[in-house]
Amino acid sequence: MSLETLTAISPVDGRYRSKTKKLADYYSEFALIKYRVRVEIEYFIALCKIPLPQLQHIDPKVFPVLQDIYKNFSLEDAQKIKELEKVTNHDVKSVEYFIKEKFEELNISALQEFIHFGLTSQDINNTSIPLSILEADKECLKPLLNEVLQKISELAHEWEDIPMLAFTHGQPASPTKLGKELAVFAYRLDQQLKSLENIPYPAKFGGATGNFNAHFLAYPEVDWVAFGNHFVNNILGLDRSQLTTQIENYDFLAARFDNLKRIDSILIDLSRDIWQYISMGYFKQKIKKGEVGSSAMPHKVNPIDFENAEGNLGIASAIFDHLSVKLPISRLQRDLTDSTVLRNIGVPVSHVVIALNSLLKGLGKIELNQARLDEDLEKNWAVAAEAIQTILRREGYPKPYEALKDLTRKNEKITKESIHAFIETLKISDEIKTELKQITPFNYTGVKFEY
């Protein structure tokens, strides 16, 4: 059976392929091989620019030709490397042999032993993978996250003056504004995105056990730490970890996954709240002609976009959790458990991308049903009790909380009329009574926030 979207085991490559296919440029096996070729070639060019004595006479005009090897890297090239791997049983060594063949074609085979010079596989993997993460974040993940943030912010501003009954512990509580409640999510998401920006993309580059042993032995006159820093930080655009074993420490990578978990949690919280508001009738959903909400109940328009988002974010968080807990732990100077785990980074990222697309679709379909919001506010005049007892506290009225407690708990239903009747029984000035009667569930919504 050939691998197609209908035969793929994972939904990120099957059912949701249209949402995740762009990520294949960064997280697929093809992408990993291409990034490895890119790092190997850029490393060779960097050695030439030191220059090492054996490389000082190379014509710089060959550098763009070498870079074309990875810039024009094809599926056929990747397949050739996979064929080499069948012989070598080593994925990174197969990349080295592939580039050596390219050197022969360019008539520079005399220099091919400086491909992968002094390196271990993890110098390539621990630069290729963070580089792929950086570029995937830039091109795929962060634009979608910012688009969701922008959409939430737009709705918050659109509904910033809409009063709404709040619910704490599932019970009616002091009123709020619909826009402000959405702005809470925008604020939280913005804070976490700023935090994400401050986490570096770490890379290990230092030879077999992180000490530049082979490099220093061969060329002790070269400042290899400075070279490594320049290559990783300036050429690749990553952040070189200064002290490592054979592999990257993964602490900052774990921090990135933990940060993404927090973002997932915020968006799950949003999805559940919007779902609840739809259930309460506060939002309606735009109906697309031809869509079916239920196979049995024709009237239903289910909040499936928010349910889909919640489910995918949950899966992503579970995998991010394993990545952040497992990767920083390695036996002595290196074990191989990180290798297979690293190949799965694209999986949780794909689930996040699927979820973000669902959220954008869902947020684009909801419409305000202000009549329902107003109905709940009108039914819950009891929430004005906090406001009244607060004014009474200000005026030094004895035991105002207890007075309002007796009122709200003895009456089965609190209405505008019963509240106003209660106010008339209070031994306060007419001016204060007038002030209290101005309070309604519709205007007792607190300060107006800037967001």
C-alpha positions in Angstrom: 0.0 0.0 0.0 1.5 3.3 -1.0 1.7 6.2 1.5 -1.0 8.7 0.8 -3.2 10.9 3.0 -5.7 8.1 3.2 -3.2 5.5 4.1 -1.1 7.5 6.6 -1.1 6.3 10.2 -0.8 9.7 11.7 -3.6 12.2 11.1 -1.0 15.0 10.8 0.1 13.4 7.6 -3.3 12.0 6.7 -6.6 13.7 7.5 -4.9 17.1 8.3 -2.2 17.0 5.6 -3.6 20.2 4.0 -3.0 22.0 7.2 0.4 20.6 8.0 2.1 20.1 4.6 4.2 23.3 4.9 5.8 21.9 8.1 7.2 19.1 5.9 9.8 21.6 4.8 11.2 21.6 8.3 10.3 18.5 10.1 10.2 15.6 7.6 13.0 13.1 7.0 13.8 14.9 3.8 14.0 18.2 5.6 16.4 16.8 8.2 18.7 15.4 5.5 18.6 18.8 3.7 19.5 20.7 6.9 22.4 18.3 7.5 23.7 18.9 4.0 23.4 22.7 4.6 25.3 22.6 7.9 28.1 20.4 6.5 28.6 22.7 3.5 28.5 25.9 5.5 30.9 24.4 7.9 33.3 23.5 5.1 33.1 27.1 3.8 33.7 28.5 7.3 36.9 26.4 7.5 38.0 27.8 4.2 37.5 31.3 5.5 39.7 30.8 8.7 41.6 29.8 6.5 43.1 26.5 7.3 46.5 26.1 5.5 45.2 23.3 3.2 42.1 25.4 2.3 43.6 28.8 1.8 44.0 28.6 -1.9 40.4 27.6 -2.7 38.7 29.9 -5.1 35.8 31.7 -3.3 33.8 31.5 -6.4 33.2 27.8 -5.6 31.3 28.7 -2.4 28.0 29.7 -4.1 28.3 26.5 -6.2 28.6 24.5 -3.0 25.7 26.3 -1.4 23.6 25.4 -4.5 23.9 21.7 -3.4 21.6 22.3 -0.5 19.6 25.2 -2.0 18.6 23.0 -4.9 18.4 19.8 -2.8 15.9 17.4 -4.3 14.0 14.3 -3.3 16.3 12.4 -5.6 19.3 13.7 -3.7 17.7 12.6 -0.4 16.9 9.2 -1.8 20.6 8.8 -2.8 21.6 9.5 0.8 19.1 7.0 2.0 20.6 4.4 -0.3 24.0 5.2 1.1 22.6 4.8 4.6 21.6 1.2 3.7 25.3 0.5 3.3 26.8 2.7 6.1 23.9 2.1 8.6 24.7 5.7 9.6 22.5 8.7 8.6 25.0 11.5 9.1 28.0 9.6 7.6 25.8 9.0 4.5 25.4 12.8 4.1 29.2 13.2 4.3 29.7 10.6 1.5 27.0 12.3 -0.6 28.8 15.6 -0.4 32.1 13.9 -1.2 30.6 12.7 -4.4 29.5 16.3 -5.2 33.1 17.4 -4.6 34.3 14.9 -7.1 31.9 16.3 -9.7 33.2 19.8 -9.0 36.8 18.6 -9.3 37.8 19.5 -5.7 38.0 15.9 -4.4 41.4 16.7 -3.0 39.6 18.8 -0.3 36.9 16.3 0.6 38.5 15.1 3.8 37.7 18.5 5.3 34.0 17.7 5.0 32.9 16.9 8.5 36.4 17.6 9.7 36.8 17.0 13.4 33.1 16.7 14.0 30.8 14.1 15.5 27.3 13.4 14.3 25.7 15.5 17.0 27.6 18.6 15.8 25.4 18.3 12.7 22.2 17.1 14.3 22.3 19.6 17.1 22.7 22.4 14.7 20.4 21.1 11.9 17.4 20.4 14.2 17.4 23.8 16.1 17.9 25.5 12.7 14.8 23.7 11.4 12.9 24.7 14.5 13.9 28.3 14.2 12.9 28.5 10.5 9.6 26.5 11.1 8.7 28.9 13.9 9.4 31.9 11.8 7.6 30.7 8.7 4.7 28.6 10.1 4.1 28.6 13.8 4.6 32.2 15.0 2.6 33.8 12.1 -0.4 31.5 13.0 0.0 32.3 16.7 0.1 36.0 16.0 -2.9 35.7 13.7 -4.9 34.0 16.5 -3.8 36.7 18.9 -4.9 39.4 16.4 -8.3 37.8 15.9 -8.9 37.5 19.7 -7.9 41.2 20.1 -10.2 42.3 17.2 -13.2 40.6 18.9 -12.2 42.0 22.2 -12.3 45.5 20.8 -15.5 44.8 18.8 -17.3 43.8 22.0 -15.5 46.0 24.5 -18.7 47.8 25.6 -21.0 44.7 25.8 -21.9 44.0 29.4 -22.1 40.3 30.4 -23.0 38.3 33.5 -19.8 36.7 34.9 -19.8 33.3 36.4 -17.5 32.3 39.3 -17.8 28.7 40.5 -20.5 28.3 37.8 -22.7 30.8 39.7 -23.8 34.3 38.6 -21.2 36.9 39.7 -20.4 40.6 39.4 -20.9 41.6 35.7 -18.1 42.1 33.3 -17.6 43.1 29.7 -17.5 40.5 27.0 -14.6 42.3 25.3 -12.6 42.4 28.5 -13.0 38.7 29.0 -11.6 38.0 25.6 -8.9 40.5 26.2 -7.8 38.4 29.1 -6.9 35.6 26.7 -5.2 38.1 24.3 -3.1 39.4 27.2 -2.1 36.0 28.4 -1.2 34.8 24.9 0.8 38.0 24.3 2.8 37.5 27.5 3.7 34.0 26.6 4.7 34.9 23.0 7.0 37.6 24.4 8.5 34.9 26.7 8.9 32.6 23.8 10.9 35.3 21.9 13.4 35.5 24.7 14.2 31.7 24.6 17.3 31.1 22.4 17.6 28.4 19.8 20.5 26.4 21.4 23.0 24.4 19.4 25.9 22.1 20.4 29.0 22.4 18.3 32.3 21.1 19.8 33.4 17.7 18.6 33.1 14.2 20.0 32.7 15.2 23.7 32.3 19.0 23.4 36.0 19.9 23.8 37.1 20.4 20.2 39.6 17.6 20.9 40.3 16.8 17.2 40.2 20.4 16.1 42.7 21.5 18.7 45.0 18.6 18.1 45.2 19.3 14.4 45.4 23.1 14.6 46.2 24.3 18.1 46.9 27.8 16.8 43.2 28.3 15.9 40.8 29.6 18.6 38.2 26.9 18.0 35.8 28.2 20.7 35.6 31.6 18.9 35.3 29.8 15.6 32.4 27.6 16.9 30.7 30.7 18.3 31.0 32.6 15.1 29.8 29.6 13.0 26.8 28.8 15.1 25.8 32.3 16.1 26.6 34.4 13.1 26.4 32.0 10.1 23.6 29.7 11.3 21.8 32.3 13.4 21.6 30.0 16.5 23.0 30.2 20.0 26.0 28.0 20.7 25.9 26.3 24.1 29.4 26.9 25.6 29.7 23.8 27.7 28.2 20.5 26.6 28.9 16.7 26.4 28.7 15.1 23.0 25.1 16.3 22.7 23.2 19.6 23.3 22.1 20.1 26.8 18.5 20.7 25.6 17.6 23.0 28.5 16.5 25.9 26.4 14.8 23.5 24.0 12.9 22.1 27.0 12.0 25.7 28.0 10.6 26.3 24.6 8.4 23.2 24.8 7.2 24.2 28.3 6.4 27.7 26.9 4.4 26.1 24.1 2.6 24.0 26.7 1.5 27.2 28.5 0.3 28.6 25.2 -1.6 25.4 24.6 -3.2 25.7 28.0 -4.3 29.2 27.4 -5.9 28.3 24.1 -7.6 25.2 25.6 -9.0 27.6 28.2 -10.2 29.9 25.5 -11.7 27.0 23.5 -13.7 25.7 26.5 -15.0 29.2 27.4 -16.2 29.9 23.8 -17.7 26.4 23.7 -19.6 27.2 27.0 -20.7 30.6 25.7 -22.1 28.9 22.5 -23.9 26.4 24.7 -25.4 29.2 26.8 -26.5 31.0 23.6 -24.3 34.0 24.0 -22.8 33.2 20.6 -24.4 32.0 17.5 -22.4 30.3 14.7 -22.6 31.3 11.1 -24.0 28.5 9.0 -22.2 27.4 5.9 -24.5 26.1 3.2 -24.2 22.3 2.9 -22.6 21.7 6.2 -24.2 19.1 8.6 -24.1 19.5 12.3 -25.3 16.0 13.2 -26.0 12.8 11.3 -29.3 12.5 13.2 -30.4 15.9 14.4 -30.8 18.4 11.6 -31.1 21.4 13.9 -27.6 21.2 15.4 -24.7 23.5 14.6 -22.0 22.0 16.8 -19.0 24.0 18.1 -16.6 21.5 16.4 -13.8 24.0 15.6 -13.3 24.7 19.3 -13.6 21.0 20.2 -11.0 20.1 17.4 -8.7 22.8 18.8 -9.0 21.5 22.3 -8.3 17.9 21.3 -5.2 18.8 19.2 -3.8 21.1 21.8 -4.1 18.4 24.4 -2.2 15.9 22.2 0.5 18.6 21.5 0.9 19.4 25.2 1.3 15.7 26.1 4.1 15.3 23.6 5.7 18.6 24.5 5.7 17.4 28.1 7.6 14.3 27.2 10.1 16.2 25.1 10.9 18.8 27.8 11.2 16.1 30.5 13.2 13.6 28.5 15.6 15.6 26.3 17.8 17.3 29.1 18.6 13.9 30.6 21.4 11.8 29.0 23.6 9.1 30.5 27.1 10.3 31.1 28.5 12.0 28.0 25.8 10.7 25.7 23.2 8.1 25.0 21.0 7.6 22.0 17.5 8.2 23.5 17.4 11.8 22.3 17.8 10.8 18.7 14.4 9.2 18.1 12.7 11.7 20.4 14.0 14.7 18.4 12.5 13.2 15.2 9.1 13.8 16.7 9.3 17.5 17.3 7.2 18.1 14.2 4.4 16.0 15.6 3.3 18.3 18.5 4.0 21.4 16.3 1.7 19.9 13.7 -1.1 19.4 16.2 -0.7 23.0 17.4 -0.9 24.2 13.8 -4.1 22.1 13.2 -5.6 23.6 16.4 -4.7 27.2 15.5 -6.4 26.8 12.1 -9.5 25.4 13.8 -9.5 28.3 16.3 -9.3 30.8 13.5 -12.1 29.1 11.7 -14.2 28.9 14.8 -13.6 32.5 15.9 -14.5 33.7 12.4 -17.9 31.9 12.7 -19.2 33.2 16.0 -21.7 36.0 16.1 -22.8 37.9 19.2 -26.3 37.1 20.5 -26.7 40.2 22.7 -30.3 39.4 23.6 -29.2 36.3 25.5 -26.5 38.3 27.4 -29.1 40.9 28.3 -31.6 38.3 29.3 -29.2 36.8 31.8 -28.3 40.2 33.2 -31.9 41.1 33.7 -32.6 37.8 35.4 -29.8 38.3 37.9 -30.3 41.6 39.7 -28.9 39.9 42.8 -25.4 40.6 41.4 -26.1 44.3 42.3 -25.9 43.3 46.0 -22.1 43.6 46.1 -22.3 47.1 44.7 -25.0 48.2 47.1 -23.3 46.8 50.2 -20.0 48.5 49.1 -21.6 51.9 49.0 -23.2 51.2 52.4 -19.8 50.3 53.7 -18.5 53.6 52.4 -21.2 55.4 54.2 -20.6 53.6 57.5 -23.9 51.7 57.4 -24.0 49.0 60.1 -23.5 45.4 58.8 -24.3 46.1 55.2 -23.1 42.7 54.0 -25.4 40.9 56.3 -28.3 43.1 55.3 -27.8 42.2 51.6 -27.2 38.6 52.4 -30.6 38.4 54.1 -32.2 40.1 51.2 -30.7 37.9 48.4 -31.1 34.6 50.2 -34.6 35.0 51.5 -36.2 36.1 48.3 -36.6 33.4 45.6 -36.2 36.0 42.9 -34.4 39.3 43.1 -35.7 41.9 40.6 -35.1 45.6 40.0 -38.3 46.3 41.9 -37.3 44.2 45.0 -33.9 45.8 45.0 -35.4 49.3 44.9 -37.9 48.4 47.6 -35.1 47.2 49.8 -33.2 50.5 49.2 -36.2 52.5 50.4 -36.1 50.6 53.7 -32.5 51.7 54.4 -31.9 54.5 56.9 -29.8 56.6 54.5 -30.1 59.9 52.8 -32.3 60.4 49.7 -29.1 61.3 47.8 -27.5 57.9 48.6 -30.7 56.1 47.8 -30.7 57.8 44.4 -27.1 56.7 43.9 -27.9 53.1 44.8 -30.9 53.0 42.4 -28.6 53.9 39.5 -26.8 50.6 39.9 -27.9 47.9 37.5 -26.4 44.6 36.3 -25.8 46.4 33.0 -23.6 49.2 34.3 -21.9 47.6 37.3 -19.0 46.4 35.2 -16.0 48.1 36.7 -13.2 50.1 35.1 -12.7 50.3 31.4 -9.4 48.8 30.5 -7.0 49.8 27.8 -6.0 46.9 25.6 
